[in-house]
Amino acid sequence: MSIDHDHGVTGAEHTGHVPAVPDPGLPHHTWRPTDVDERLAKRAERQVASLFGLSAVCVILFLVAYFAFDIGDNHTTVGGFAASTLALGSTLGLALLFIGIGIIQWARKLMSDQELVEMRHPARSSDEDREATVEALQLGLEESGIARRPLVRNSLLGAVGLLGLPAIVMLRDLGPLPGDALYHTVWKKGMRVVRDVVGTPINVADLEIGDLVNAEPEIVFAVDEDGEHVLHGADLQIAKSKAAVILLRMDPSDITPGKGRENWSVDGIVCYSKICTHVGCPISLNERKTHHLLCPCHQSTFDLADSGKVVFGPAARALPQLPLMVDEEGFLVAQSDFTEPVGPSFWERDS
């Protein structure tokens, strides 16, 4: 292209044609040292296997540290950090790091070294391209050398396999197995129903038709008749949350009691678990005219006038009902524990 200072652009642009840029092509391929020297390839193979071996050693050190240090003990420190936290974090982190570095070194020095050009294609590849891709993946697996280099393959499998042990060991931190705890709550015969938070007992005369009250069991801080210590602290709060209930008073004529539940209400006062049977959200949205209780999470709706049956939403089970009676002082108490598990369904539940 040339420039005419009197008349502007001349030459190729003057005619409307721009010369094409020549294809520079690919530079000459430079082979890696490990491609041409088998001695260097063997050394690289030993390096990769050593990295995988170091990962396995770190996993073993993680397991040793897990049992050697008391989890949560902040008195034993290293450099101002809790020894257990530092040991567990560093060993597990190094185990993953060594595997990552080993795979990178494997790819850089031992896997097949080729330069490819991929042309653009439609969003859905043709059947021929798909078959070619499967063939390429199979070829890549062969060219990775995993079949020809058993030392790398076996050390990788060993390191990755050992990484499952920390996950298995740490399952212990999830707590003890539940046993039959999912089937029961702390409710028992004669236990008073008290208002949530304030803990005051509820007299039948305290409630008017339409009133809905969030309640919980009254747990006395003492030793029970069996000589067992009553729950306290975090265990107490967990027990109360699992046994949380709601009271609703309605016209007794509106109640349709289920079979065997004819005496579970007191003067139109019914009591149900506050935990939704779908995924365990707390329920307290009351439709006063219909006696329906709505879960705010996924809109499951239960009919408290008809044994807590599901009338809408994803919940598959009725709300568990707590049988009520009145003690000598006129306060509401439980006849017994719930007759079915509270909360969401679980594998072993059969009713």
N, C-alpha and C positions, 0 to 999 in steps of 0.2 A: 504494500500500500504506500502511496506517495501523497504529499500534501502540496497543493497549489495555493500559495499565499494570496493570490488574487481571486481565485474562484472556489476555494474550499477543498473538500476531499475529492480526490481523483482515484483512479485505479480500480481496485476490486470493489470498494464500497460505492464508488460512483456508479457502477453497473448493478449494484444491489446484491452482489455475491461476496460472501466471506469465506476465505479458504479454510478448509477443515483442518483441525489440529491433528497432526499425525499421532497414531497410537504409539505411546512410548513403550508398550510391551512390559514384560516382567523382567526385573533385573536377573542377572545370572545367579543361579541357586548356589549358595555356599553350604557345603556339608558341615555338620557338627563334628567335633572331634570324636564323639562316641559313635558316629556313623561309619567312620573309617578305621577306627582303632578298637578292636575287640577288648584289648586290655583296659582301656578307659571305660568301655561299656560295662565290663565286669565290676570295675571300681564304683561306677555310678549305681549299679545294681546293689552292691553292698551298702552304699550310703543310704539308699531308699529303704532297704530292709532294716538298717540300723535305726532310722527315724521311726519306723513302725514299731520296732522293738522298744525304743524309748517311750513311745506312747503306752505300750503294754506295761512297762515298769511304773509309769505315772499312775495308771489305773490301780495297780497293786498298792502303791503308796497311798492312794486315795482311800482304799478299803482299810488299810492299816490305821490311817489317821482318823477315819470315821469311828473305829472302835477304841482307839487309844485315847482320844480327847473326849471330854464330857461336853456334849453339844449344849451350847448356851452358857458355858462356863467362861465368864469374862475376867476371871482372876489370873488365868494363865495366858500371858500375852507375849507377843514377839514384835518388837519395834512399835509398841503401842496398839497393836491389833490383836484381837482374840485369836489364840493359837488355832482353835478348831476352824474358825472361818478362813484364816490365812492358809492353813494346810489343805483344806478341802477345795477352796477356790483355786489355789495355784496348781495343785496336782491335776484336777479335772481340766483346767484350762490348758495346761501343758500337754495333756494327753490329746486333746483335740487339735492343738497347734501342731504337734509333731505329725499327726496324720495328715493335716493339710499341707505342711511343707513337703512331706514325703510324696504325696500325690502330685504336687507341682513339679518336684524334681523328676519324678517318673515321666511326666508329660514332656518336660523340657529336654531331657537327655536320652530317654529310651524309647518313647513311642515313635511311630513312624512320622517322618518329617516331610510333609508335602505342602505345596502351595496350590490353592484351588481358587477358581473364579466361579462365583454363583450368579447366574443371570436372574433378573426379576421374573416372576411368574405370577399367574392369577392367585387369588386367595385360596382356591381349592386346586391342589395339584392334580395333574392327570394320573390315571391309573399307572401309566408307564413310569412317571416320576415317583409314585409311591413305591412301586416295586424296586425301582433303582435305589430309593432311600433305604429300604429294608436291606438290600444287598450291601449298600455302603456301610450301614451300621454293623452288619455281620463282618464285613471286611475290616472295619475299624477295630472290632473286638479282636480279630485275628492279628491285626498289625500292632495292637497295643502291647503285644508280647506277653500277655498274661499266661498264655499256654506254654510259651517257650522259656519263661522265667519263673519257675516255681518258687524260688526264694522270695521274690517280690510278692507273688500271689499269696503264698502261705503266711508271710509276715503281715500282709494287709488284712487278711481274713482273721488272723489271730488278734490283731490290734482292735479291729472293729468289733469283733465278737466280745472282747473283754469290756468294751464300752457299755455293754448291757448290764454288767454287774453293778455299777453305781446306781443305776435306776432301780434295780431289784433291791439293793440294800436300803436305799432311801425310802422304800415303801414303808419301812418301820416307822418313819416319822409321821405317817398319816394317822397313827394312833392305833389302839387295839381293835381287833375285830368286833363288830357290833353285837354278835351273838343274837339274843332275842330282844335286844334293846329297841329295835325298830317296831316291835309289836306292842310295847307298853309305854306309858307315861307315868308321872309321879302321882296321878290321881288315884285315890283309894276311898273306900267307904268312910263317910263321915268327914271328909276333908272339906273345909269351907271354900266357897267361891268368893274371892275378894276382888275389889276394883283394881285394875291395872295401875301401876306406879304408886298410888297412895296406899293400897293394901287394906282398905276398910271392908269389913264384911257387908254383905248385901241382904237386907231384909226384904221379904216379899212386898211389904207396903211401900218400899222405896221406889218401886218401878211403876210407871203408868203405861197404858197401852200405847205401843209405838216406840217406847224407849229401847234403845240399843246400847249395851254397855260392854266395853272391852274389859275382860277379866282374866284372872289367873288363879292357880291354887295357892292356898295359904300354907306355907311350909314353915314349921316351927323350928327354931334353932335349938335343938335339944336332941336327946337320944330317944329313939322310938321304943315301942314295947318289945321289939326283938333285940334290943341292945345295939342296934346299928346306928352309926352317926348319920345325922341328916346332912344332905349336901350343903356346901357353902362355896363362896367365891364364884369362879367361872363356871364350875359344874352346876351350881345352883341356877345361874342365869340361863345356861343351856337347857336345863330341865324345865324352867319356867317358860322359855320360848317355845319349847316343844309342846307344852301343855296349855298354851294360850287358848282362850275360848272367847266366844261372844254370847251375850245373853240378849234375847229379844222377847218382849212381852206383847202378846196379841190377844184378841178375843179368843177364849178357849174353843168357841164354836168353829173358828177358822182352821183349827189344827186337824190334820188327817194323820193320825198316828200310824206308824208302820206296825207290822205284826210283832207282837211281844213288846211294843213300846207304849202301850196304853197309859202307863203310869210314869213315864219319863219326864213329863212336864209338871209344873206347879202353877196352878191358877193362870194358865196361858203363857208361862215363862218357859222358853226352850233354851237349850244350851248346845252349841256346836263348836267344833274345832275352828280356830281362826286361820288355819293353814290350808290354802287351796290344794286340792288333790291333783292339780295339773303339774305345776313345777314348784309349789311351795310358797307362793307369795302370800303376804298377810291380807286378809279380806276384812273390809268394814264398810263398804258402800251399800247402804240399805235403801231399798225402794219400799217406803212405808206402806203404801196401799196394797202392794202385791205380796209383801213379805219375802221379796227376792233379795238375795245378797249377791253383789257383783264384785268380781275380782278385778282390780284396776290394771293388772298386767296384761291379761289376754282375754278379758271380758267373759270369762266363764261365769255363769249365773246359776245360783242354787235356790231352791224353794224351801225356806225354813218352816213353812207350814206343812210340808209334805216330806218329812224325814230327810231334808237337805238334798233332795234329788236334783240332778243336773237338768236345767231347762234350756240352756244355751251355752255354746262355747266348746273349747277343746277338752275340758276336763272329762274324764271317763268314769269317775266314781263320785258318789254322793259324799257330802261332808259328814264325817263321823259325828254322831250325837252323843253327848254326855248325859246319862240319866241323872235327874235331879230329885231331891227331896228336901224337907225342912227339918232342922234340928230343934231341940227343945226350946231354944231362945228365938225361934222364928227366922233364923238365917238360912240361906240356901247352902246346901252341901251336896256332895256327889254321892250317888248310890254305890258307885264302883268306878273303876277305870273305864276308858273307852272299850267297847267290845270289838273294835277293829282297829288296825293301824292308822295313825294319822299321817297326813302329808302325802307327797307324791307316791306313785306306785314304785315298786322295786321288784327285782327278779324273782325272789322267793315268795312273794305275796300271791296267794291263791284265792283270795276272796275279796 
